Amino acid sequence: MVSLDAMLWGAAVLTYGLGDYVTTVIGVKMAGVQEGNPIVRLLSGGDPGPASFAVLKLVSVGLFFGVYWLFRPAFVRIFVPLALTLLGIAVTGKNVQVIRRRR
């Protein structure tokens, strides 16, 4: 049986990791669309390319996972992947809206 933590981390990786990554890469390739996160723009020197955005995404997921392990008691930990999943749903949805408007 899969644990709740594993399911939430799977959802976080799919939404925040993969969903945001794919929709951002597609979006910034479109004319007139730029990365909306000022921190990502600063760290990538403008709009991120696929490789630099992949590195930033991996680092950010790794940092969230580190925070997850720091939380005590353990039941509080589930809020980290849950929050990341909700953030992933929100940013992926926003990216899809931007892409659809530009087509």
N, C-alpha and C positions, 0 to 999 in steps of 0.2 A: 504494500500500500504506500502511496506517495504522501509525504507529509504536507501540511498546509504551507510551511515555509518553502518547500521545493516548488509547490504549485504557484505561490506568489512570486518567487524569483523567476520562474519560467514566464509568467505573465509580464513581469517587469522587463525581462530581456526582450520579449517579443514586441512590447509596445514602446517602451522608452529606448531600448537598444536598437532593434531592427526597424520598427515602424517609423520612428523619428529619423533614423539614419537614411532610410530609403527615400522617404518623402522630402527630406531636406536636400539630398543630393539631386533628386529630380527637380525640385523647386529652384535651387540656385543656378541650375543650368538654363533656366528660362529667362528670357530678356526681361529686365526690370524687376526681378525678384532677388532679394538679398536676405541673408541670414538675419533673423529677428533678434537673436540673443546677443546683446552687446559683449558679453564675456567671450562667447565663441568667436565673434568677429575680431575681438582684440587678440585672442590667443592664436587665431589662424591668419592674422594679417589681412583681414577683409572677409570675403566669403570663402568658406572652407571648401577645399577640394575633397574628393572621396577619401583619399588616404589620410589627410590631416584630420578630417572629421571622424574617421574611424578610430584614430588614435585618441582623440579627445573623448569620444564616446566610451571607449574601453577604459580610459583612465577614470572618467566620472562614475561609471558603473563599479569599478574597483574601489573607489573612495566610498561610495554608498555601501558596498559590501563590508568594508572596514568598519564603518560606523555601525552597521548591523551587528557585528561581533562585539562591539564595545558596550552595547546596551545590556543592562541587567535590571530587573529580572528578565528572563528569556522571553516571556510572553509579550513584552514591549517591542521586541525585535521585529515582529511581523509588521509593525507599522512602517518600517523602512521600505520593504519591497512593495507594500500596499500603496504607499505614497508615490513611489517611483512608477508603479503601474498607472495610477491615476494621472500623474504628470505625463506619462507616455501617451495615454489616451487623448489627453487635452492637446498636446503639441502635435501629435500625428493628425488629429482631426483638424486643427488649425492649418497645418501644412496642406492637407488635402483640399481644404476650402480655397487656399491661395492658388494651388495648382489648377483647380477647376475653373476659377475665375479667369486665369490667364490663358486658357485654351480657347 
